[in-house]
Amino acid sequence: MSTPSICPRCEQDWLHRYRFKSDGAVFSLCTECDSFWWPQAGTDIANALFLDDVVAARLGEEGNPWTTRVWADVIEAMPDEG
């Protein structure tokens, strides 16, 4: 079982594992500040992205990707390891 990490950007929540529904790509997400990390990048602050930016890029959109959808349309939480 992996030990949860506190978000290095906001230090207000744990990093949670999520995946994109479209292709199963896994990432870490702080649901407090929407900071996003790909697994291969590590969770240093310098490697942090924002969920909105990543989702918009994956959908080929600019701006707010949530005007016509909600998180559950695009991503889902990974089951806890254990």
PDB file of N, CA, C and O in Angstrom:
ATOM      1  N   MET A   1       0.845  -1.183   0.000  1.00  0.00           N
ATOM      2  CA  MET A   1       0.000   0.000   0.000  1.00  0.00           C
ATOM      3  C   MET A   1       0.883   1.237   0.000  1.00  0.00           C
ATOM      4  O   MET A   1       1.801   1.337   0.814  1.00  0.00           O
ATOM      5  N   SER A   2       0.623   2.184  -0.900  1.00  0.00           N
ATOM      6  CA  SER A   2       1.424   3.393  -0.945  1.00  0.00           C
ATOM      7  C   SER A   2       0.909   4.390   0.094  1.00  0.00           C
ATOM      8  O   SER A   2      -0.283   4.443   0.395  1.00  0.00           O
ATOM      9  N   THR A   3       1.835   5.170   0.626  1.00  0.00           N
ATOM     10  CA  THR A   3       1.497   6.169   1.623  1.00  0.00           C
ATOM     11  C   THR A   3       1.017   7.425   0.913  1.00  0.00           C
ATOM     12  O   THR A   3       1.708   7.919   0.021  1.00  0.00           O
ATOM     13  N   PRO A   4      -0.151   7.962   1.280  1.00  0.00           N
ATOM     14  CA  PRO A   4      -0.627   9.182   0.635  1.00  0.00           C
ATOM     15  C   PRO A   4       0.324  10.341   0.915  1.00  0.00           C
ATOM     16  O   PRO A   4       0.953  10.405   1.971  1.00  0.00           O
ATOM     17  N   SER A   5       0.417  11.247  -0.042  1.00  0.00           N
ATOM     18  CA  SER A   5       1.258  12.435   0.097  1.00  0.00           C
ATOM     19  C   SER A   5       0.372  13.664   0.208  1.00  0.00           C
ATOM     20  O   SER A   5      -0.689  13.752  -0.408  1.00  0.00           O
ATOM     21  N   ILE A   6       0.837  14.605   1.009  1.00  0.00           N
ATOM     22  CA  ILE A   6       0.142  15.880   1.103  1.00  0.00           C
ATOM     23  C   ILE A   6       0.492  16.692  -0.142  1.00  0.00           C
ATOM     24  O   ILE A   6       1.605  16.586  -0.659  1.00  0.00           O
ATOM     25  N   CYS A   7      -0.426  17.483  -0.615  1.00  0.00           N
ATOM     26  CA  CYS A   7      -0.187  18.288  -1.803  1.00  0.00           C
ATOM     27  C   CYS A   7       0.965  19.260  -1.546  1.00  0.00           C
ATOM     28  O   CYS A   7       0.897  20.057  -0.610  1.00  0.00           O
ATOM     29  N   PRO A   8       2.014  19.208  -2.357  1.00  0.00           N
ATOM     30  CA  PRO A   8       3.135  20.121  -2.142  1.00  0.00           C
ATOM     31  C   PRO A   8       2.825  21.562  -2.539  1.00  0.00           C
ATOM     32  O   PRO A   8       3.538  22.479  -2.133  1.00  0.00           O
ATOM     33  N   ARG A   9       1.777  21.771  -3.321  1.00  0.00           N
ATOM     34  CA  ARG A   9       1.448  23.135  -3.754  1.00  0.00           C
ATOM     35  C   ARG A   9       0.630  23.877  -2.694  1.00  0.00           C
ATOM     36  O   ARG A   9       0.985  24.996  -2.325  1.00  0.00           O
ATOM     37  N   CYS A  10      -0.456  23.280  -2.198  1.00  0.00           N
ATOM     38  CA  CYS A  10      -1.318  23.996  -1.241  1.00  0.00           C
ATOM     39  C   CYS A  10      -1.183  23.498   0.190  1.00  0.00           C
ATOM     40  O   CYS A  10      -1.517  24.217   1.132  1.00  0.00           O
ATOM     41  N   GLU A  11      -0.698  22.277   0.357  1.00  0.00           N
ATOM     42  CA  GLU A  11      -0.556  21.635   1.669  1.00  0.00           C
ATOM     43  C   GLU A  11      -1.873  21.572   2.435  1.00  0.00           C
ATOM     44  O   GLU A  11      -1.875  21.585   3.666  1.00  0.00           O
ATOM     45  N   GLN A  12      -3.007  21.504   1.707  1.00  0.00           N
ATOM     46  CA  GLN A  12      -4.329  21.487   2.338  1.00  0.00           C
ATOM     47  C   GLN A  12      -5.070  20.165   2.177  1.00  0.00           C
ATOM     48  O   GLN A  12      -6.079  19.942   2.847  1.00  0.00           O
ATOM     49  N   ASP A  13      -4.589  19.283   1.298  1.00  0.00           N
ATOM     50  CA  ASP A  13      -5.282  18.025   1.038  1.00  0.00           C
ATOM     51  C   ASP A  13      -4.252  16.995   0.601  1.00  0.00           C
ATOM     52  O   ASP A  13      -3.106  17.326   0.299  1.00  0.00           O
ATOM     53  N   TRP A  14      -4.678  15.756   0.574  1.00  0.00           N
ATOM     54  CA  TRP A  14      -3.837  14.669   0.098  1.00  0.00           C
ATOM     55  C   TRP A  14      -3.891  14.599  -1.414  1.00  0.00           C
ATOM     56  O   TRP A  14      -4.856  15.054  -2.029  1.00  0.00           O
ATOM     57  N   LEU A  15      -2.862  14.033  -2.011  1.00  0.00           N
ATOM     58  CA  LEU A  15      -2.899  13.731  -3.438  1.00  0.00           C
ATOM     59  C   LEU A  15      -3.687  12.446  -3.616  1.00  0.00           C
ATOM     60  O   LEU A  15      -3.462  11.462  -2.911  1.00  0.00           O
ATOM     61  N   HIS A  16      -4.601  12.463  -4.555  1.00  0.00           N
ATOM     62  CA  HIS A  16      -5.452  11.323  -4.840  1.00  0.00           C
ATOM     63  C   HIS A  16      -5.153  10.826  -6.248  1.00  0.00           C
ATOM     64  O   HIS A  16      -4.808  11.608  -7.134  1.00  0.00           O
ATOM     65  N   ARG A  17      -5.288   9.521  -6.444  1.00  0.00           N
ATOM     66  CA  ARG A  17      -5.072   8.945  -7.772  1.00  0.00           C
ATOM     67  C   ARG A  17      -6.386   8.951  -8.541  1.00  0.00           C
ATOM     68  O   ARG A  17      -7.423   8.504  -8.051  1.00  0.00           O
ATOM     69  N   TYR A  18      -6.308   9.467  -9.750  1.00  0.00           N
ATOM     70  CA  TYR A  18      -7.439   9.516 -10.665  1.00  0.00           C
ATOM     71  C   TYR A  18      -7.004   8.947 -12.003  1.00  0.00           C
ATOM     72  O   TYR A  18      -5.821   8.699 -12.233  1.00  0.00           O
ATOM     73  N   ARG A  19      -7.976   8.745 -12.881  1.00  0.00           N
ATOM     74  CA  ARG A  19      -7.673   8.346 -14.256  1.00  0.00           C
ATOM     75  C   ARG A  19      -8.689   8.987 -15.186  1.00  0.00           C
ATOM     76  O   ARG A  19      -9.817   9.299 -14.802  1.00  0.00           O
ATOM     77  N   PHE A  20      -8.243   9.172 -16.432  1.00  0.00           N
ATOM     78  CA  PHE A  20      -9.150   9.664 -17.467  1.00  0.00           C
ATOM     79  C   PHE A  20     -10.022   8.517 -17.929  1.00  0.00           C
ATOM     80  O   PHE A  20      -9.528   7.415 -18.171  1.00  0.00           O
ATOM     81  N   LYS A  21     -11.307   8.765 -18.053  1.00  0.00           N
ATOM     82  CA  LYS A  21     -12.236   7.732 -18.495  1.00  0.00           C
ATOM     83  C   LYS A  21     -11.981   7.330 -19.945  1.00  0.00           C
ATOM     84  O   LYS A  21     -12.211   6.178 -20.312  1.00  0.00           O
ATOM     85  N   SER A  22     -11.518   8.246 -20.762  1.00  0.00           N
ATOM     86  CA  SER A  22     -11.347   7.984 -22.189  1.00  0.00           C
ATOM     87  C   SER A  22     -10.277   6.942 -22.481  1.00  0.00           C
ATOM     88  O   SER A  22     -10.444   6.118 -23.380  1.00  0.00           O
ATOM     89  N   ASP A  23      -9.174   6.970 -21.725  1.00  0.00           N
ATOM     90  CA  ASP A  23      -8.072   6.057 -22.042  1.00  0.00           C
ATOM     91  C   ASP A  23      -7.410   5.420 -20.828  1.00  0.00           C
ATOM     92  O   ASP A  23      -6.456   4.658 -20.979  1.00  0.00           O
ATOM     93  N   GLY A  24      -7.896   5.716 -19.637  1.00  0.00           N
ATOM     94  CA  GLY A  24      -7.348   5.104 -18.431  1.00  0.00           C
ATOM     95  C   GLY A  24      -6.040   5.702 -17.950  1.00  0.00           C
ATOM     96  O   GLY A  24      -5.429   5.164 -17.026  1.00  0.00           O
ATOM     97  N   ALA A  25      -5.584   6.809 -18.554  1.00  0.00           N
ATOM     98  CA  ALA A  25      -4.336   7.444 -18.132  1.00  0.00           C
ATOM     99  C   ALA A  25      -4.454   7.902 -16.685  1.00  0.00           C
ATOM    100  O   ALA A  25      -5.385   8.621 -16.321  1.00  0.00           O
ATOM    101  N   VAL A  26      -3.500   7.476 -15.867  1.00  0.00           N
ATOM    102  CA  VAL A  26      -3.521   7.724 -14.426  1.00  0.00           C
ATOM    103  C   VAL A  26      -2.733   8.988 -14.097  1.00  0.00           C
ATOM    104  O   VAL A  26      -1.739   9.300 -14.753  1.00  0.00           O
ATOM    105  N   PHE A  27      -3.183   9.704 -13.081  1.00  0.00           N
ATOM    106  CA  PHE A  27      -2.495  10.907 -12.620  1.00  0.00           C
ATOM    107  C   PHE A  27      -2.813  11.129 -11.149  1.00  0.00           C
ATOM    108  O   PHE A  27      -3.713  10.499 -10.594  1.00  0.00           O
ATOM    109  N   SER A  28      -2.066  12.030 -10.524  1.00  0.00           N
ATOM    110  CA  SER A  28      -2.332  12.435  -9.148  1.00  0.00           C
ATOM    111  C   SER A  28      -2.982  13.802  -9.166  1.00  0.00           C
ATOM    112  O   SER A  28      -2.648  14.655  -9.989  1.00  0.00           O
ATOM    113  N   LEU A  29      -3.919  14.001  -8.245  1.00  0.00           N
ATOM    114  CA  LEU A  29      -4.688  15.238  -8.212  1.00  0.00           C
ATOM    115  C   LEU A  29      -4.929  15.663  -6.774  1.00  0.00           C
ATOM    116  O   LEU A  29      -5.267  14.844  -5.919  1.00  0.00           O
ATOM    117  N   CYS A  30      -4.750  16.951  -6.518  1.00  0.00           N
ATOM    118  CA  CYS A  30      -5.184  17.538  -5.252  1.00  0.00           C
ATOM    119  C   CYS A  30      -6.562  18.131  -5.514  1.00  0.00           C
ATOM    120  O   CYS A  30      -6.695  19.054  -6.318  1.00  0.00           O
ATOM    121  N   THR A  31      -7.575  17.619  -4.852  1.00  0.00           N
ATOM    122  CA  THR A  31      -8.937  18.097  -5.091  1.00  0.00           C
ATOM    123  C   THR A  31      -9.211  19.426  -4.386  1.00  0.00           C
ATOM    124  O   THR A  31     -10.276  20.014  -4.571  1.00  0.00           O
ATOM    125  N   GLU A  32      -8.270  19.899  -3.589  1.00  0.00           N
ATOM    126  CA  GLU A  32      -8.402  21.203  -2.947  1.00  0.00           C
ATOM    127  C   GLU A  32      -8.003  22.329  -3.901  1.00  0.00           C
ATOM    128  O   GLU A  32      -8.733  23.309  -4.049  1.00  0.00           O
ATOM    129  N   CYS A  33      -6.845  22.187  -4.548  1.00  0.00           N
ATOM    130  CA  CYS A  33      -6.344  23.265  -5.408  1.00  0.00           C
ATOM    131  C   CYS A  33      -6.303  22.894  -6.888  1.00  0.00           C
ATOM    132  O   CYS A  33      -5.864  23.694  -7.715  1.00  0.00           O
ATOM    133  N   ASP A  34      -6.759  21.681  -7.230  1.00  0.00           N
ATOM    134  CA  ASP A  34      -6.806  21.189  -8.613  1.00  0.00           C
ATOM    135  C   ASP A  34      -5.425  21.061  -9.253  1.00  0.00           C
ATOM    136  O   ASP A  34      -5.300  21.109 -10.477  1.00  0.00           O
ATOM    137  N   SER A  35      -4.391  20.898  -8.428  1.00  0.00           N
ATOM    138  CA  SER A  35      -3.051  20.645  -8.963  1.00  0.00           C
ATOM    139  C   SER A  35      -2.975  19.215  -9.468  1.00  0.00           C
ATOM    140  O   SER A  35      -3.542  18.303  -8.866  1.00  0.00           O
ATOM    141  N   PHE A  36      -2.278  19.027 -10.567  1.00  0.00           N
ATOM    142  CA  PHE A  36      -2.275  17.790 -11.339  1.00  0.00           C
ATOM    143  C   PHE A  36      -0.833  17.386 -11.609  1.00  0.00           C
ATOM    144  O   PHE A  36      -0.001  18.227 -11.949  1.00  0.00           O
ATOM    145  N   TRP A  37      -0.533  16.085 -11.457  1.00  0.00           N
ATOM    146  CA  TRP A  37       0.797  15.550 -11.766  1.00  0.00           C
ATOM    147  C   TRP A  37       0.668  14.246 -12.540  1.00  0.00           C
ATOM    148  O   TRP A  37      -0.089  13.356 -12.151  1.00  0.00           O
ATOM    149  N   TRP A  38       1.418  14.138 -13.647  1.00  0.00           N
ATOM    150  CA  TRP A  38       1.566  12.855 -14.326  1.00  0.00           C
ATOM    151  C   TRP A  38       2.524  12.015 -13.502  1.00  0.00           C
ATOM    152  O   TRP A  38       3.460  12.567 -12.923  1.00  0.00           O
ATOM    153  N   PRO A  39       2.332  10.701 -13.424  1.00  0.00           N
ATOM    154  CA  PRO A  39       3.186   9.850 -12.580  1.00  0.00           C
ATOM    155  C   PRO A  39       4.670   9.943 -12.922  1.00  0.00           C
ATOM    156  O   PRO A  39       5.509   9.946 -12.021  1.00  0.00           O
ATOM    157  N   GLN A  40       5.002  10.019 -14.194  1.00  0.00           N
ATOM    158  CA  GLN A  40       6.399  10.038 -14.593  1.00  0.00           C
ATOM    159  C   GLN A  40       7.090  11.360 -14.269  1.00  0.00           C
ATOM    160  O   GLN A  40       8.319  11.429 -14.306  1.00  0.00           O
ATOM    161  N   ALA A  41       6.333  12.408 -13.955  1.00  0.00           N
ATOM    162  CA  ALA A  41       6.912  13.725 -13.686  1.00  0.00           C
ATOM    163  C   ALA A  41       7.296  13.919 -12.225  1.00  0.00           C
ATOM    164  O   ALA A  41       8.059  14.831 -11.906  1.00  0.00           O
ATOM    165  N   GLY A  42       6.784  13.082 -11.338  1.00  0.00           N
ATOM    166  CA  GLY A  42       7.015  13.296  -9.907  1.00  0.00           C
ATOM    167  C   GLY A  42       6.119  14.403  -9.391  1.00  0.00           C
ATOM    168  O   GLY A  42       5.451  15.083 -10.170  1.00  0.00           O
ATOM    169  N   THR A  43       6.102  14.584  -8.085  1.00  0.00           N
ATOM    170  CA  THR A  43       5.174  15.541  -7.480  1.00  0.00           C
ATOM    171  C   THR A  43       5.874  16.772  -6.920  1.00  0.00           C
ATOM    172  O   THR A  43       5.433  17.336  -5.919  1.00  0.00           O
ATOM    173  N   ASP A  44       6.951  17.187  -7.552  1.00  0.00           N
ATOM    174  CA  ASP A  44       7.564  18.460  -7.180  1.00  0.00           C
ATOM    175  C   ASP A  44       6.656  19.596  -7.637  1.00  0.00           C
ATOM    176  O   ASP A  44       5.942  19.460  -8.630  1.00  0.00           O
ATOM    177  N   ILE A  45       6.678  20.707  -6.921  1.00  0.00           N
ATOM    178  CA  ILE A  45       5.849  21.851  -7.290  1.00  0.00           C
ATOM    179  C   ILE A  45       6.151  22.289  -8.720  1.00  0.00           C
ATOM    180  O   ILE A  45       5.242  22.681  -9.451  1.00  0.00           O
ATOM    181  N   ALA A  46       7.408  22.227  -9.121  1.00  0.00           N
ATOM    182  CA  ALA A  46       7.794  22.657 -10.469  1.00  0.00           C
ATOM    183  C   ALA A  46       7.137  21.817 -11.564  1.00  0.00           C
ATOM    184  O   ALA A  46       7.015  22.275 -12.700  1.00  0.00           O
ATOM    185  N   ASN A  47       6.718  20.609 -11.241  1.00  0.00           N
ATOM    186  CA  ASN A  47       6.089  19.719 -12.219  1.00  0.00           C
ATOM    187  C   ASN A  47       4.569  19.782 -12.201  1.00  0.00           C
ATOM    188  O   ASN A  47       3.910  19.092 -12.978  1.00  0.00           O
ATOM    189  N   ALA A  48       4.011  20.597 -11.327  1.00  0.00           N
ATOM    190  CA  ALA A  48       2.560  20.666 -11.180  1.00  0.00           C
ATOM    191  C   ALA A  48       1.922  21.367 -12.373  1.00  0.00           C
ATOM    192  O   ALA A  48       2.438  22.355 -12.896  1.00  0.00           O
ATOM    193  N   LEU A  49       0.797  20.826 -12.776  1.00  0.00           N
ATOM    194  CA  LEU A  49      -0.058  21.431 -13.793  1.00  0.00           C
ATOM    195  C   LEU A  49      -1.391  21.724 -13.112  1.00  0.00           C
ATOM    196  O   LEU A  49      -1.564  21.409 -11.934  1.00  0.00           O
ATOM    197  N   PHE A  50      -2.322  22.316 -13.829  1.00  0.00           N
ATOM    198  CA  PHE A  50      -3.674  22.486 -13.298  1.00  0.00           C
ATOM    199  C   PHE A  50      -4.629  21.609 -14.089  1.00  0.00           C
ATOM    200  O   PHE A  50      -4.541  21.532 -15.314  1.00  0.00           O
ATOM    201  N   LEU A  51      -5.534  20.953 -13.391  1.00  0.00           N
ATOM    202  CA  LEU A  51      -6.480  20.036 -14.013  1.00  0.00           C
ATOM    203  C   LEU A  51      -7.199  20.676 -15.194  1.00  0.00           C
ATOM    204  O   LEU A  51      -7.308  20.055 -16.251  1.00  0.00           O
ATOM    205  N   ASP A  52      -7.689  21.895 -15.042  1.00  0.00           N
ATOM    206  CA  ASP A  52      -8.429  22.548 -16.123  1.00  0.00           C
ATOM    207  C   ASP A  52      -7.590  22.633 -17.399  1.00  0.00           C
ATOM    208  O   ASP A  52      -8.096  22.385 -18.494  1.00  0.00           O
ATOM    209  N   ASP A  53      -6.315  22.982 -17.261  1.00  0.00           N
ATOM    210  CA  ASP A  53      -5.442  23.115 -18.425  1.00  0.00           C
ATOM    211  C   ASP A  53      -5.220  21.778 -19.116  1.00  0.00           C
ATOM    212  O   ASP A  53      -5.244  21.698 -20.344  1.00  0.00           O
ATOM    213  N   VAL A  54      -5.004  20.730 -18.331  1.00  0.00           N
ATOM    214  CA  VAL A  54      -4.765  19.405 -18.906  1.00  0.00           C
ATOM    215  C   VAL A  54      -6.017  18.888 -19.594  1.00  0.00           C
ATOM    216  O   VAL A  54      -5.941  18.372 -20.709  1.00  0.00           O
ATOM    217  N   VAL A  55      -7.160  19.020 -18.949  1.00  0.00           N
ATOM    218  CA  VAL A  55      -8.417  18.542 -19.542  1.00  0.00           C
ATOM    219  C   VAL A  55      -8.719  19.313 -20.825  1.00  0.00           C
ATOM    220  O   VAL A  55      -9.080  18.708 -21.834  1.00  0.00           O
ATOM    221  N   ALA A  56      -8.578  20.622 -20.802  1.00  0.00           N
ATOM    222  CA  ALA A  56      -8.839  21.418 -22.002  1.00  0.00           C
ATOM    223  C   ALA A  56      -7.927  20.980 -23.147  1.00  0.00           C
ATOM    224  O   ALA A  56      -8.384  20.842 -24.282  1.00  0.00           O
ATOM    225  N   ALA A  57      -6.652  20.762 -22.862  1.00  0.00           N
ATOM    226  CA  ALA A  57      -5.711  20.327 -23.900  1.00  0.00           C
ATOM    227  C   ALA A  57      -6.083  18.956 -24.445  1.00  0.00           C
ATOM    228  O   ALA A  57      -6.036  18.738 -25.655  1.00  0.00           O
ATOM    229  N   ARG A  58      -6.454  18.024 -23.559  1.00  0.00           N
ATOM    230  CA  ARG A  58      -6.830  16.676 -24.003  1.00  0.00           C
ATOM    231  C   ARG A  58      -8.096  16.699 -24.861  1.00  0.00           C
ATOM    232  O   ARG A  58      -8.266  15.864 -25.750  1.00  0.00           O
ATOM    233  N   LEU A  59      -8.971  17.647 -24.593  1.00  0.00           N
ATOM    234  CA  LEU A  59     -10.222  17.749 -25.350  1.00  0.00           C
ATOM    235  C   LEU A  59     -10.085  18.663 -26.564  1.00  0.00           C
ATOM    236  O   LEU A  59     -11.030  18.819 -27.337  1.00  0.00           O
ATOM    237  N   GLY A  60      -8.904  19.268 -26.731  1.00  0.00           N
ATOM    238  CA  GLY A  60      -8.688  20.164 -27.858  1.00  0.00           C
ATOM    239  C   GLY A  60      -9.445  21.471 -27.739  1.00  0.00           C
ATOM    240  O   GLY A  60      -9.870  22.050 -28.738  1.00  0.00           O
ATOM    241  N   GLU A  61      -9.609  21.930 -26.508  1.00  0.00           N
ATOM    242  CA  GLU A  61     -10.364  23.160 -26.254  1.00  0.00           C
ATOM    243  C   GLU A  61      -9.453  24.202 -25.627  1.00  0.00           C
ATOM    244  O   GLU A  61      -8.369  23.885 -25.136  1.00  0.00           O
ATOM    245  N   GLU A  62      -9.902  25.436 -25.649  1.00  0.00           N
ATOM    246  CA  GLU A  62      -9.230  26.508 -24.929  1.00  0.00           C
ATOM    247  C   GLU A  62     -10.174  27.008 -23.846  1.00  0.00           C
ATOM    248  O   GLU A  62     -11.394  26.983 -24.008  1.00  0.00           O
ATOM    249  N   GLY A  63      -9.596  27.463 -22.743  1.00  0.00           N
ATOM    250  CA  GLY A  63     -10.419  28.020 -21.677  1.00  0.00           C
ATOM    251  C   GLY A  63     -10.989  26.961 -20.756  1.00  0.00           C
ATOM    252  O   GLY A  63     -10.420  25.879 -20.608  1.00  0.00           O
ATOM    253  N   ASN A  64     -12.102  27.273 -20.146  1.00  0.00           N
ATOM    254  CA  ASN A  64     -12.736  26.438 -19.128  1.00  0.00           C
ATOM    255  C   ASN A  64     -13.397  25.207 -19.763  1.00  0.00           C
ATOM    256  O   ASN A  64     -14.366  25.341 -20.511  1.00  0.00           O
ATOM    257  N   PRO A  65     -12.875  24.005 -19.466  1.00  0.00           N
ATOM    258  CA  PRO A  65     -13.476  22.802 -20.046  1.00  0.00           C
ATOM    259  C   PRO A  65     -14.751  22.352 -19.341  1.00  0.00           C
ATOM    260  O   PRO A  65     -15.371  21.376 -19.765  1.00  0.00           O
ATOM    261  N   TRP A  66     -15.154  23.039 -18.278  1.00  0.00           N
ATOM    262  CA  TRP A  66     -16.274  22.578 -17.450  1.00  0.00           C
ATOM    263  C   TRP A  66     -17.575  23.327 -17.745  1.00  0.00           C
ATOM    264  O   TRP A  66     -18.519  23.230 -16.961  1.00  0.00           O
ATOM    265  N   THR A  67     -17.650  24.059 -18.837  1.00  0.00           N
ATOM    266  CA  THR A  67     -18.885  24.790 -19.133  1.00  0.00           C
ATOM    267  C   THR A  67     -20.024  23.857 -19.542  1.00  0.00           C
ATOM    268  O   THR A  67     -21.194  24.165 -19.316  1.00  0.00           O
ATOM    269  N   THR A  68     -19.679  22.713 -20.145  1.00  0.00           N
ATOM    270  CA  THR A  68     -20.722  21.780 -20.592  1.00  0.00           C
ATOM    271  C   THR A  68     -20.554  20.384 -20.008  1.00  0.00           C
ATOM    272  O   THR A  68     -21.231  19.448 -20.435  1.00  0.00           O
ATOM    273  N   ARG A  69     -19.662  20.235 -19.040  1.00  0.00           N
ATOM    274  CA  ARG A  69     -19.416  18.915 -18.443  1.00  0.00           C
ATOM    275  C   ARG A  69     -18.989  19.085 -16.986  1.00  0.00           C
ATOM    276  O   ARG A  69     -18.670  20.188 -16.541  1.00  0.00           O
ATOM    277  N   VAL A  70     -18.991  17.979 -16.259  1.00  0.00           N
ATOM    278  CA  VAL A  70     -18.522  17.936 -14.876  1.00  0.00           C
ATOM    279  C   VAL A  70     -17.378  16.921 -14.799  1.00  0.00           C
ATOM    280  O   VAL A  70     -17.160  16.149 -15.732  1.00  0.00           O
ATOM    281  N   TRP A  71     -16.653  16.932 -13.676  1.00  0.00           N
ATOM    282  CA  TRP A  71     -15.518  16.020 -13.515  1.00  0.00           C
ATOM    283  C   TRP A  71     -15.892  14.584 -13.852  1.00  0.00           C
ATOM    284  O   TRP A  71     -15.139  13.890 -14.535  1.00  0.00           O
ATOM    285  N   ALA A  72     -17.047  14.134 -13.377  1.00  0.00           N
ATOM    286  CA  ALA A  72     -17.447  12.733 -13.565  1.00  0.00           C
ATOM    287  C   ALA A  72     -17.618  12.364 -15.041  1.00  0.00           C
ATOM    288  O   ALA A  72     -17.633  11.180 -15.379  1.00  0.00           O
ATOM    289  N   ASP A  73     -17.746  13.343 -15.910  1.00  0.00           N
ATOM    290  CA  ASP A  73     -17.806  13.063 -17.340  1.00  0.00           C
ATOM    291  C   ASP A  73     -16.442  12.690 -17.908  1.00  0.00           C
ATOM    292  O   ASP A  73     -16.357  12.000 -18.924  1.00  0.00           O
ATOM    293  N   VAL A  74     -15.375  13.146 -17.252  1.00  0.00           N
ATOM    294  CA  VAL A  74     -14.038  13.061 -17.820  1.00  0.00           C
ATOM    295  C   VAL A  74     -13.084  12.191 -17.005  1.00  0.00           C
ATOM    296  O   VAL A  74     -12.289  11.440 -17.569  1.00  0.00           O
ATOM    297  N   ILE A  75     -13.165  12.293 -15.673  1.00  0.00           N
ATOM    298  CA  ILE A  75     -12.209  11.584 -14.811  1.00  0.00           C
ATOM    299  C   ILE A  75     -12.946  10.776 -13.756  1.00  0.00           C
ATOM    300  O   ILE A  75     -14.120  11.011 -13.470  1.00  0.00           O
ATOM    301  N   GLU A  76     -12.221   9.812 -13.182  1.00  0.00           N
ATOM    302  CA  GLU A  76     -12.782   9.036 -12.075  1.00  0.00           C
ATOM    303  C   GLU A  76     -11.675   8.704 -11.088  1.00  0.00           C
ATOM    304  O   GLU A  76     -10.517   8.530 -11.465  1.00  0.00           O
ATOM    305  N   ALA A  77     -12.048   8.622  -9.829  1.00  0.00           N
ATOM    306  CA  ALA A  77     -11.091   8.273  -8.777  1.00  0.00           C
ATOM    307  C   ALA A  77     -10.673   6.821  -8.948  1.00  0.00           C
ATOM    308  O   ALA A  77     -11.475   5.965  -9.323  1.00  0.00           O
ATOM    309  N   MET A  78      -9.412   6.563  -8.667  1.00  0.00           N
ATOM    310  CA  MET A  78      -8.897   5.193  -8.683  1.00  0.00           C
ATOM    311  C   MET A  78      -9.251   4.549  -7.350  1.00  0.00           C
ATOM    312  O   MET A  78      -9.282   5.228  -6.323  1.00  0.00           O
ATOM    313  N   PRO A  79      -9.519   3.251  -7.356  1.00  0.00           N
ATOM    314  CA  PRO A  79      -9.773   2.563  -6.080  1.00  0.00           C
ATOM    315  C   PRO A  79      -8.549   2.638  -5.190  1.00  0.00           C
ATOM    316  O   PRO A  79      -7.417   2.658  -5.674  1.00  0.00           O
ATOM    317  N   ASP A  80      -8.778   2.680  -3.901  1.00  0.00           N
ATOM    318  CA  ASP A  80      -7.677   2.678  -2.940  1.00  0.00           C
ATOM    319  C   ASP A  80      -6.872   1.405  -3.097  1.00  0.00           C
ATOM    320  O   ASP A  80      -7.421   0.324  -3.315  1.00  0.00           O
ATOM    321  N   GLU A  81      -5.556   1.552  -2.981  1.00  0.00           N
ATOM    322  CA  GLU A  81      -4.696   0.371  -2.992  1.00  0.00           C
ATOM    323  C   GLU A  81      -4.682  -0.214  -1.592  1.00  0.00           C
ATOM    324  O   GLU A  81      -4.810   0.508  -0.603  1.00  0.00           O
ATOM    325  N   GLY A  82      -4.534  -1.468  -1.520  1.00  0.00           N
ATOM    326  CA  GLY A  82      -4.496  -2.018  -0.177  1.00  0.00           C
ATOM    327  C   GLY A  82      -4.609  -3.469  -0.100  1.00  0.00           C
ATOM    328  O   GLY A  82      -4.588  -4.033   0.994  1.00  0.00           O
TER     329      GLY A  82
END
